């Protein structure tokens, strides 16, 4: 079986996700608008290629990503795919005289408001069920209980926390839905691992979606967080394996890192990795997608895919043979953590 079709079990559940999944931010018009038919084509082709895992969230396009994903998937065999979506952000109508300053141009006119009240969680689940309309949500995640902050250098508001409200209000609802079989797995989706580690100690979770923190450019979760997840049978899904752009585009002008223009020191680092990729006859995308899967706690990587060309590039990257010498050289040059497990 080729690597992108290989499946890994999600925690202690009976769900198995393909090691390459699909992130749904693009279907919400991240950065620039997409056409409905283009979304439909990418999703259909992904399923036809053997991929079975799709992630979305209410805030991706303020409901647009869920609508587009559901519109296509409900025409396909329900056994051929798994879907995760999220709770924690409420969508309120944007005032008519207000401009939309979100990252989703041309999306629905809503503003996102953090809401970890019990009623807010119940309303969010109901709204997602209506938008997706696929019968059942397979994986339900609490979203950004830190309001989307992270721990990377220079990022503000790292102390924002809705941890208590998430555990007191959201967790019992998700746990009950799992117990009754209405959802098959529960977890969280965040941009930082430090708070996820707290959640791992506070509840029984099946998976965590960690965006951007275990990639070719950052391995801070390696020493503490990933071993904790492996011990507790919590699978880790890697969102943003390209760090929002730079590991897909390479060190081009205005390359993006974590939704902003990449700083000069990261540009230089990526140039060094690119040079090594060329010497070893592989692509930067292949290294970026395959690297996280070297860790046994990682179940899937889920880059966004806006076009069939991106899907084809990612499929090719996942099937590319990356020589062991490449990973060794990365460590020798101190470009990745010396103890990072690498794909065999």
C-alpha positions as CSV (number, residue, x, y, z in Angstrom):
1,X,0.0,0.0,0.0
2,X,1.3,3.4,-0.9
3,X,2.0,5.7,2.0
4,X,-0.8,8.2,1.4
5,X,-3.3,5.3,1.5
6,X,-1.8,3.8,4.6
7,X,-4.0,4.1,7.6
8,X,-3.2,4.7,11.3
9,X,-5.6,4.1,14.2
10,X,-7.0,7.1,15.9
11,X,-6.2,6.7,19.6
12,X,-8.0,3.7,21.1
13,X,-11.0,4.1,18.7
14,X,-11.8,1.8,15.8
15,X,-11.3,4.8,13.4
16,X,-8.4,4.6,10.9
17,X,-7.4,7.7,9.1
18,X,-5.1,7.9,6.0
19,X,-1.7,9.3,6.8
20,X,-2.5,12.1,4.3
21,X,-5.7,13.9,5.1
22,X,-7.1,17.2,3.8
23,X,-7.4,20.4,5.7
24,X,-10.4,22.6,4.8
25,X,-9.3,26.1,5.4
26,X,-9.0,26.8,1.7
27,X,-12.7,25.9,1.1
28,X,-13.5,28.8,3.4
29,X,-11.7,31.2,1.1
30,X,-8.5,31.4,3.1
31,X,-6.5,34.3,1.6
32,X,-8.5,34.4,-1.6
33,X,-11.9,33.2,-2.8
34,X,-12.5,29.7,-4.3
35,X,-15.2,28.6,-6.7
36,X,-17.7,26.0,-5.5
37,X,-16.9,23.7,-8.4
38,X,-13.2,23.8,-7.7
39,X,-13.8,22.7,-4.1
40,X,-16.1,20.0,-5.3
41,X,-13.5,18.7,-7.8
42,X,-10.7,18.6,-5.2
43,X,-12.8,16.8,-2.6
44,X,-14.0,14.2,-5.1
45,X,-10.5,13.6,-6.5
46,X,-9.1,13.2,-2.9
47,X,-11.6,10.5,-2.1
48,X,-11.0,8.9,-5.5
49,X,-7.3,8.9,-4.7
50,X,-7.9,6.9,-1.5
51,X,-7.8,9.7,1.1
52,X,-10.4,9.3,3.8
53,X,-9.9,12.1,6.3
54,X,-11.2,15.7,5.9
55,X,-11.0,18.4,8.6
56,X,-13.1,21.6,8.7
57,X,-14.4,24.1,11.3
58,X,-17.2,26.7,11.6
59,X,-14.8,29.6,11.5
60,X,-13.3,28.5,8.1
61,X,-15.1,30.9,5.9
62,X,-17.7,31.4,8.7
63,X,-19.5,28.2,7.8
64,X,-18.6,28.1,4.1
65,X,-16.0,25.4,4.4
66,X,-18.4,23.1,6.2
67,X,-21.1,23.8,3.6
68,X,-18.9,23.1,0.6
69,X,-17.4,19.9,2.2
70,X,-20.8,18.5,3.1
71,X,-22.4,19.4,-0.3
72,X,-19.8,17.1,-2.0
73,X,-19.4,14.4,0.6
74,X,-23.1,13.6,1.0
75,X,-23.1,12.5,-2.7
76,X,-20.4,10.0,-2.0
77,X,-20.3,6.6,-0.2
78,X,-20.5,7.5,3.6
79,X,-18.0,4.7,4.4
80,X,-15.4,6.3,2.2
81,X,-14.6,9.3,4.4
82,X,-14.2,10.6,8.0
83,X,-14.9,14.2,8.9
84,X,-13.7,16.3,11.9
85,X,-15.2,19.7,12.8
86,X,-15.0,21.9,15.8
87,X,-16.8,23.7,18.6
88,X,-15.8,26.8,20.7
89,X,-16.3,29.7,18.2
90,X,-19.7,31.2,17.8
91,X,-20.7,32.9,14.5
92,X,-22.5,36.2,15.0
93,X,-23.8,38.3,12.0
94,X,-21.4,41.0,11.0
95,X,-23.0,44.5,11.2
96,X,-24.0,45.8,7.7
97,X,-21.7,48.8,8.1
98,X,-18.7,46.7,9.3
99,X,-15.9,45.6,7.0
100,X,-14.8,42.0,7.0
101,X,-11.2,41.9,8.3
102,X,-11.0,38.2,8.5
103,X,-8.6,35.9,6.5
104,X,-11.5,34.7,4.4
105,X,-12.4,37.2,1.7
106,X,-15.8,36.7,0.1
107,X,-16.9,34.3,2.8
108,X,-20.2,34.5,4.8
109,X,-20.5,37.8,6.7
110,X,-20.1,36.7,10.2
111,X,-17.7,37.5,13.0
112,X,-16.3,34.8,15.3
113,X,-16.8,35.0,19.0
114,X,-15.3,32.6,21.5
115,X,-18.2,30.8,23.3
116,X,-17.5,27.9,25.6
117,X,-20.9,28.1,27.4
118,X,-22.9,24.9,27.4
119,X,-25.6,26.4,25.2
120,X,-22.9,27.8,22.8
121,X,-21.4,24.3,22.4
122,X,-24.8,22.7,21.7
123,X,-25.8,25.4,19.2
124,X,-22.4,25.0,17.5
125,X,-22.8,21.3,17.1
126,X,-26.4,21.7,15.7
127,X,-25.3,24.4,13.2
128,X,-22.4,22.2,12.0
129,X,-24.7,19.2,11.6
130,X,-27.0,21.3,9.4
131,X,-24.2,22.7,7.3
132,X,-22.4,19.4,6.8
133,X,-25.6,17.3,6.5
134,X,-23.7,14.0,6.3
135,X,-25.6,12.2,9.1
136,X,-22.9,12.0,11.7
137,X,-19.8,14.0,12.7
138,X,-17.0,11.4,13.1
139,X,-14.5,13.5,15.1
140,X,-15.5,16.5,17.2
141,X,-12.8,18.8,18.5
142,X,-12.8,21.7,20.9
143,X,-11.2,24.6,18.9
144,X,-8.8,27.2,20.2
145,X,-9.5,27.5,23.9
146,X,-6.6,30.0,23.9
147,X,-8.4,32.1,21.2
148,X,-5.9,30.9,18.6
149,X,-2.8,32.2,20.3
150,X,0.4,30.1,20.1
151,X,3.8,29.8,21.6
152,X,6.0,30.7,18.7
153,X,8.3,33.7,19.1
154,X,6.7,37.1,19.1
155,X,3.1,35.8,19.1
156,X,0.9,37.8,21.6
157,X,-1.7,36.7,24.1
158,X,-0.2,33.3,25.0
159,X,-1.9,33.6,28.4
160,X,-5.4,33.7,27.0
161,X,-7.2,30.6,28.4
162,X,-10.7,29.1,28.3
163,X,-9.4,25.9,29.8
164,X,-11.8,25.7,32.7
165,X,-14.8,26.5,30.6
166,X,-13.8,24.0,28.0
167,X,-13.5,21.2,30.6
168,X,-16.6,22.2,32.6
169,X,-19.0,22.9,29.7
170,X,-17.7,21.4,26.4
171,X,-16.0,18.3,27.6
172,X,-19.0,16.6,29.3
173,X,-21.1,17.2,26.1
174,X,-18.4,15.7,23.8
175,X,-17.8,12.8,26.2
176,X,-21.5,12.1,26.3
177,X,-21.9,12.2,22.6
178,X,-18.9,9.7,22.3
179,X,-20.4,7.4,24.9
180,X,-23.7,7.3,23.1
181,X,-22.0,6.7,19.8
182,X,-23.2,10.0,18.2
183,X,-19.5,10.9,17.5
184,X,-16.7,8.4,17.3
185,X,-13.7,10.4,18.6
186,X,-13.2,13.7,20.6
187,X,-10.3,16.0,21.1
188,X,-9.0,19.5,20.5
189,X,-7.5,21.5,17.7
190,X,-5.0,24.2,18.7
191,X,-1.8,26.0,17.5
192,X,0.1,25.3,20.7
193,X,1.0,22.1,22.5
194,X,1.4,23.4,26.0
195,X,-2.3,23.8,26.7
196,X,-3.0,20.5,24.9
197,X,-0.7,18.8,27.5
198,X,-2.9,20.2,30.2
199,X,-6.0,18.8,28.5
200,X,-4.3,15.4,28.2
201,X,-4.0,15.3,31.9
202,X,-7.6,16.5,32.6
203,X,-9.7,14.3,30.3
204,X,-9.9,11.2,28.2
205,X,-9.3,12.3,24.6
206,X,-8.8,10.3,21.4
207,X,-6.8,12.8,19.3
208,X,-5.3,16.3,19.2
209,X,-5.0,18.4,16.0
210,X,-1.8,20.4,16.5
211,X,-1.3,23.0,13.8
212,X,2.2,24.1,12.8
213,X,4.1,23.0,15.9
214,X,5.7,19.7,14.7
215,X,7.2,20.4,11.3
216,X,10.5,20.6,9.6
217,X,10.8,24.1,11.1
218,X,9.8,23.3,14.7
219,X,10.0,20.3,16.9
220,X,9.3,21.8,20.3
221,X,6.7,19.1,21.2
222,X,9.2,16.3,20.8
223,X,10.6,16.0,24.3
224,X,7.4,16.3,26.4
225,X,4.2,16.4,24.5
226,X,4.5,13.7,21.9
227,X,5.7,11.1,24.4
228,X,2.7,12.0,26.7
229,X,0.3,11.4,23.8
230,X,1.9,8.1,22.9
231,X,1.7,6.9,26.5
232,X,-2.0,8.0,26.8
233,X,-3.0,6.6,23.3
234,X,-3.9,10.1,22.1
235,X,-3.2,10.3,18.3
236,X,-1.8,13.6,17.0
237,X,-3.0,15.0,13.7
238,X,-0.6,17.5,12.2
239,X,-2.3,20.6,10.7
240,X,-0.3,23.1,8.8
241,X,2.6,20.8,7.9
242,X,3.8,23.5,5.5
243,X,3.7,26.2,8.3
244,X,1.0,28.0,6.3
245,X,3.0,28.2,3.1
246,X,6.8,28.4,3.3
247,X,7.4,24.6,3.3
248,X,5.3,24.3,0.2
249,X,6.5,27.3,-1.8
250,X,10.0,27.3,-0.6
251,X,11.9,30.5,0.2
252,X,10.2,32.7,-2.3
253,X,9.5,36.4,-1.9
254,X,6.8,37.0,0.6
255,X,6.7,33.4,1.6
256,X,4.3,32.9,4.5
257,X,5.1,31.4,7.9
258,X,2.1,31.1,10.3
259,X,0.0,33.4,8.2
260,X,2.5,36.2,8.1
261,X,5.5,37.0,5.9
262,X,8.3,34.8,7.0
263,X,11.2,36.4,8.9
264,X,14.7,36.5,7.3
265,X,16.2,33.9,9.6
266,X,13.5,31.3,8.6
267,X,14.0,32.2,4.9
268,X,17.7,31.3,5.2
269,X,16.9,28.1,7.1
270,X,14.4,27.0,4.4
271,X,17.0,27.8,1.7
272,X,19.4,25.4,3.5
273,X,16.8,22.7,3.6
274,X,15.9,23.3,-0.1
275,X,19.6,22.9,-1.1
276,X,19.7,19.6,0.7
277,X,16.5,18.4,-1.0
278,X,18.1,19.1,-4.4
279,X,21.2,17.2,-3.5
280,X,19.2,14.2,-2.5
281,X,16.8,14.3,-5.4
282,X,13.6,15.0,-3.4
283,X,11.2,17.9,-3.1
284,X,10.7,20.2,-0.1
285,X,7.1,19.1,0.0
286,X,8.0,15.5,0.3
287,X,10.3,16.2,3.3
288,X,7.7,18.4,5.0
289,X,4.8,16.0,4.6
290,X,6.7,12.8,5.5
291,X,8.8,14.1,8.4
292,X,6.0,14.3,11.1
293,X,4.9,10.7,10.3
294,X,8.2,9.4,11.6
295,X,6.8,9.7,15.1
296,X,4.5,6.9,16.2
297,X,2.1,9.3,18.0
298,X,1.3,11.1,14.7
299,X,-1.6,9.6,12.8
300,X,-2.0,12.0,9.8
301,X,-0.8,15.2,8.2
302,X,-3.5,17.4,6.7
303,X,-2.3,20.2,4.4
304,X,-4.9,22.4,2.8
305,X,-5.6,21.7,-0.9
306,X,-7.2,24.4,-3.0
307,X,-6.7,22.8,-6.4
308,X,-6.2,19.4,-8.0
309,X,-2.7,20.4,-8.8
310,X,-2.0,20.8,-5.1
311,X,-3.6,17.4,-4.4
312,X,-1.4,15.8,-7.1
313,X,1.7,17.5,-5.7
314,X,0.9,16.2,-2.2
315,X,0.2,12.7,-3.4
316,X,3.5,12.6,-5.3
317,X,5.3,14.0,-2.2
318,X,3.9,11.2,0.0
319,X,5.0,8.5,-2.4
320,X,8.5,9.9,-3.0
321,X,11.4,7.8,-1.6
322,X,13.3,10.0,0.9
323,X,16.7,8.5,1.6
324,X,17.8,8.0,5.2
325,X,20.9,10.0,4.5
326,X,18.8,13.1,4.0
327,X,17.4,12.9,7.5
328,X,20.9,12.2,8.9
329,X,22.3,15.3,7.2
330,X,19.5,17.4,8.5
331,X,20.5,16.4,12.0
332,X,24.2,16.8,11.4
333,X,23.5,20.3,10.2
334,X,21.3,21.0,13.3
335,X,18.3,21.7,11.1
336,X,16.0,19.4,13.0
337,X,16.0,18.0,16.5
338,X,18.8,15.4,17.0
339,X,16.4,12.9,18.6
340,X,13.5,13.4,16.1
341,X,12.3,10.0,14.8
342,X,12.4,10.0,11.0
343,X,10.5,7.9,8.5
344,X,12.0,4.6,7.7
